Amino acid sequence: MKREAPALFVYASLFISKEAGPLKTLNIIGLIILIIGGLNWLLVGLFEYDVVSEIFDGSDTVGAKIVYIIVGLSALYALSFFTKISAED
């Protein structure tokens, strides 16, 4: 009986694939940004503490908005991996 890999490892393996060069680097950077953004939201949910707004002195500042936009763009980029998941099945 073949064991399936846990979903987290499957998802992470999409980012760190055998692709060469800049695309692999972009995948790794995207994964790191999503993890950092997810940890920030965990802190917001559990402790009402937003690290980004603390660093940039409020969530309405230009710096904080840039960080939120970069995290959102990383999430949009990660949506492209659903095609790879369905292609592997």
BABA-132622 format. One record per atom (N, C-alpha, C): atom name; residue number from 1; y negated, x negated, z negated. Coordinates in steps of 0.001 Angstrom, whole numbers. Atoms other than C-alpha are relative to their C-alpha. Example, Ala and Ser with C-alpha at 12.3 -4.5 7.8 and 13.67 -1.06 7.14 Angstrom:
! residues 2
[atom N,1,[1190,-890,0]] [atom CA,1,[4500,-12300,-7800]] [atom C,1,[-1200,-900,0]] [atom N,2,[1190,820,60]] [atom CA,2,[1060,-13670,-7140]] [atom C,2,[-1090,770,-730]] 
***
This chain:
! residues 89
[atom N,1,[1162,-833,0]] [atom CA,1,[0,0,0]] [atom C,1,[-1245,-893,0]] [atom N,2,[1214,797,-137]] [atom CA,2,[-3376,-1404,1063]] [atom C,2,[-1064,511,-960]] [atom N,3,[1067,-383,933]] [atom CA,3,[-6111,-1439,-1592]] [atom C,3,[-1335,-61,711]] [atom N,4,[1346,-52,-564]] [atom CA,4,[-9623,-467,-575]] [atom C,4,[-951,-788,-892]] [atom N,5,[1011,720,761]] [atom CA,5,[-12533,-2663,-1615]] [atom C,5,[-986,1001,-609]] [atom N,6,[1010,-883,589]] [atom CA,6,[-15020,-1068,-4004]] [atom C,6,[-1215,114,918]] [atom N,7,[1108,-288,-909]] [atom CA,7,[-18005,476,-2229]] [atom C,7,[-1109,-1033,-96]] [atom N,8,[1066,981,154]] [atom CA,8,[-20463,-2038,-3688]] [atom C,8,[303,-1261,796]] [atom N,9,[-360,1204,-730]] [atom CA,9,[-18549,-4943,-2177]] [atom C,9,[-42,231,1507]] [atom N,10,[79,-336,-1424]] [atom CA,10,[-18290,-3191,1183]] [atom C,10,[-1442,-11,439]] [atom N,11,[1422,-65,-333]] [atom CA,11,[-22032,-2527,1155]] [atom C,11,[-605,-1399,28]] [atom N,12,[541,1359,50]] [atom CA,12,[-22865,-6103,124]] [atom C,12,[533,-842,1149]] [atom N,13,[-564,794,-1090]] [atom CA,13,[-20522,-7516,2765]] [atom C,13,[-675,310,1325]] [atom N,14,[750,-309,-1210]] [atom CA,14,[-22554,-5720,5417]] [atom C,14,[-1245,-864,103]] [atom N,15,[1181,835,-1]] [atom CA,15,[-25580,-7718,4380]] [atom C,15,[369,-1458,248]] [atom N,16,[-404,1396,-120]] [atom CA,16,[-23712,-11013,4162]] [atom C,16,[1187,-46,954]] [atom N,17,[-1058,-46,-1001]] [atom CA,17,[-21746,-10752,7350]] [atom C,17,[108,-1352,698]] [atom N,18,[-218,1238,-725]] [atom CA,18,[-20582,-13393,9771]] [atom C,18,[-1030,-211,1112]] [atom N,19,[1048,159,-998]] [atom CA,19,[-23695,-12927,11893]] [atom C,19,[-719,-1315,-255]] [atom N,20,[642,1300,131]] [atom CA,20,[-25553,-16129,12550]] [atom C,20,[-1512,143,10]] [atom N,21,[1424,177,-139]] [atom CA,21,[-29135,-17147,12126]] [atom C,21,[-882,997,-712]] [atom N,22,[1046,-799,647]] [atom CA,22,[-32150,-14974,11438]] [atom C,22,[460,1378,-466]] [atom N,23,[-457,-1327,392]] [atom CA,23,[-30288,-11664,11280]] [atom C,23,[711,-46,-1344]] [atom N,24,[-678,153,1287]] [atom CA,24,[-28081,-12876,8434]] [atom C,24,[-1030,-221,-1103]] [atom N,25,[1052,234,981]] [atom CA,25,[-31182,-14141,6630]] [atom C,25,[-733,1284,-321]] [atom N,26,[668,-1278,215]] [atom CA,26,[-32889,-10784,7116]] [atom C,26,[866,938,-832]] [atom N,27,[-922,-830,782]] [atom CA,27,[-29803,-9023,5738]] [atom C,27,[-14,-396,-1473]] [atom N,28,[-1,480,1386]] [atom CA,28,[-29803,-11187,2606]] [atom C,28,[-1322,325,-680]] [atom N,29,[1312,-317,569]] [atom CA,29,[-33550,-10763,2057]] [atom C,29,[-100,1500,-284]] [atom N,30,[9,-1448,203]] [atom CA,30,[-33183,-7002,2497]] [atom C,30,[802,413,-1221]] [atom N,31,[-836,-315,1165]] [atom CA,31,[-30387,-6882,-78]] [atom C,31,[-705,-395,-1291]] [atom N,32,[704,462,1202]] [atom CA,32,[-32404,-8908,-2596]] [atom C,32,[-1153,941,-339]] [atom N,33,[1127,-902,232]] [atom CA,33,[-35449,-6668,-2153]] [atom C,33,[485,1347,-518]] [atom N,34,[-537,-1283,479]] [atom CA,34,[-33331,-3525,-2587]] [atom C,34,[503,-92,-1438]] [atom N,35,[-483,170,1376]] [atom CA,35,[-31734,-4887,-5760]] [atom C,35,[-1177,-62,-964]] [atom N,36,[1173,102,867]] [atom CA,36,[-35113,-5827,-7241]] [atom C,36,[-684,1362,-122]] [atom N,37,[605,-1332,41]] [atom CA,37,[-36545,-2427,-6293]] [atom C,37,[818,973,-818]] [atom N,38,[-876,-870,784]] [atom CA,38,[-33529,-657,-7760]] [atom C,38,[-82,-291,-1494]] [atom N,39,[141,350,1413]] [atom CA,39,[-33841,-2575,-11014]] [atom C,39,[-1336,484,-552]] [atom N,40,[1298,-525,429]] [atom CA,40,[-37520,-1629,-11178]] [atom C,40,[99,1495,-273]] [atom N,41,[-147,-1443,218]] [atom CA,41,[-36607,2044,-10781]] [atom C,41,[877,297,-1211]] [atom N,42,[-808,-164,1214]] [atom CA,42,[-33950,1653,-13472]] [atom C,42,[-876,-111,-1239]] [atom N,43,[910,162,1133]] [atom CA,43,[-36617,387,-15855]] [atom C,43,[-966,1182,-129]] [atom N,44,[886,-1172,28]] [atom CA,44,[-38920,3250,-14875]] [atom C,44,[743,1203,-574]] [atom N,45,[-775,-1149,463]] [atom CA,45,[-36176,5800,-15488]] [atom C,45,[399,-79,-1457]] [atom N,46,[-474,131,1373]] [atom CA,46,[-34931,4414,-18773]] [atom C,46,[-1126,-179,-1018]] [atom N,47,[1009,397,979]] [atom CA,47,[-38055,3030,-20412]] [atom C,47,[-1443,331,409]] [atom N,48,[1326,-301,-531]] [atom CA,48,[-40976,4336,-18330]] [atom C,48,[-858,-1264,96]] [atom N,49,[672,1289,-145]] [atom CA,49,[-41888,700,-17635]] [atom C,49,[115,-438,1457]] [atom N,50,[36,379,-1407]] [atom CA,50,[-42921,-166,-14083]] [atom C,50,[-465,-1446,114]] [atom N,51,[303,1427,-87]] [atom CA,51,[-42775,-3931,-13553]] [atom C,51,[-1055,-269,1078]] [atom N,52,[936,231,-1107]] [atom CA,52,[-44654,-3754,-10235]] [atom C,52,[-1420,365,-413]] [atom N,53,[1352,-391,412]] [atom CA,53,[-47588,-1856,-11696]] [atom C,53,[-523,-895,-1121]] [atom N,54,[429,958,1027]] [atom CA,54,[-47659,-4274,-14653]] [atom C,54,[-480,-1298,642]] [atom N,55,[382,1247,-669]] [atom CA,55,[-47805,-7286,-12350]] [atom C,55,[-1332,158,723]] [atom N,56,[1188,-204,-823]] [atom CA,56,[-50507,-5795,-10140]] [atom C,56,[-1070,844,-688]] [atom N,57,[1004,-704,787]] [atom CA,57,[-52455,-4032,-12920]] [atom C,57,[-229,1427,481]] [atom N,58,[69,-1405,-404]] [atom CA,58,[-51674,-479,-11825]] [atom C,58,[741,250,1296]] [atom N,59,[-779,-328,-1200]] [atom CA,59,[-49653,1317,-9188]] [atom C,59,[-874,389,1178]] [atom N,60,[910,-364,-1088]] [atom CA,60,[-52739,2236,-7153]] [atom C,60,[-657,-1208,664]] [atom N,61,[614,1190,-582]] [atom CA,61,[-53685,-1360,-6367]] [atom C,61,[651,-339,1334]] [atom N,62,[-494,374,-1327]] [atom CA,62,[-53251,-2850,-2914]] [atom C,62,[1300,-800,-110]] [atom N,63,[-1208,820,167]] [atom CA,63,[-50667,-5393,-4150]] [atom C,63,[1225,829,-325]] [atom N,64,[-1129,-857,372]] [atom CA,64,[-48471,-2752,-5741]] [atom C,64,[435,852,1177]] [atom N,65,[-352,-815,-1165]] [atom CA,65,[-48638,-561,-2653]] [atom C,65,[735,-825,1046]] [atom N,66,[-701,878,-959]] [atom CA,66,[-47597,-3516,-475]] [atom C,66,[1445,-213,-438]] [atom N,67,[-1368,186,509]] [atom CA,67,[-44581,-4140,-2722]] [atom C,67,[821,1266,216]] [atom N,68,[-729,-1261,-193]] [atom CA,68,[-43598,-448,-2623]] [atom C,68,[330,224,1471]] [atom N,69,[-250,-148,-1439]] [atom CA,69,[-43932,-434,1175]] [atom C,69,[1111,-936,449]] [atom N,70,[-1049,962,-377]] [atom CA,70,[-41767,-3569,1512]] [atom C,70,[1368,486,-482]] [atom N,71,[-1279,-529,515]] [atom CA,71,[-39052,-2025,-697]] [atom C,71,[449,1190,844]] [atom N,72,[-337,-1151,-846]] [atom CA,72,[-39196,1185,1339]] [atom C,72,[473,-417,1375]] [atom N,73,[-437,498,-1311]] [atom CA,73,[-38930,-735,4612]] [atom C,73,[1384,-633,-83]] [atom N,74,[-1338,565,190]] [atom CA,74,[-35923,-2600,3222]] [atom C,74,[1049,1103,-70]] [atom N,75,[-931,-1134,70]] [atom CA,75,[-34290,740,2442]] [atom C,75,[220,600,1378]] [atom N,76,[-154,-507,-1372]] [atom CA,76,[-34989,1970,5976]] [atom C,76,[864,-933,830]] [atom N,77,[-823,984,-716]] [atom CA,77,[-33485,-1240,7364]] [atom C,77,[1465,134,-414]] [atom N,78,[-1376,-130,492]] [atom CA,78,[-30412,-723,5179]] [atom C,78,[695,1221,574]] [atom N,79,[-616,-1172,-632]] [atom CA,79,[-29855,2670,6800]] [atom C,79,[752,-366,1277]] [atom N,80,[-679,420,-1225]] [atom CA,80,[-28844,812,9952]] [atom C,80,[1435,-454,-259]] [atom N,81,[-1347,464,316]] [atom CA,81,[-25732,-375,8144]] [atom C,81,[1012,1137,-24]] [atom N,82,[-942,-1111,-76]] [atom CA,82,[-24229,3113,8196]] [atom C,82,[762,-24,1321]] [atom N,83,[-709,115,-1271]] [atom CA,83,[-23381,2507,11858]] [atom C,83,[1092,-1050,-85]] [atom N,84,[-1028,1034,168]] [atom CA,84,[-21504,-648,10832]] [atom C,84,[1147,513,-855]] [atom N,85,[-1059,-561,842]] [atom CA,85,[-19613,1250,8133]] [atom C,85,[904,894,828]] [atom N,86,[-816,-910,-811]] [atom CA,86,[-18485,3911,10583]] [atom C,86,[753,-748,1086]] [atom N,87,[-677,792,-1024]] [atom CA,87,[-17597,1261,13172]] [atom C,87,[1213,-737,-564]] [atom N,88,[-1120,708,617]] [atom CA,88,[-15316,-546,10692]] [atom C,88,[1162,935,-317]] [atom N,89,[-1065,-964,364]] [atom CA,89,[-13359,2627,9852]] [atom C,89,[851,364,1145]] 
***
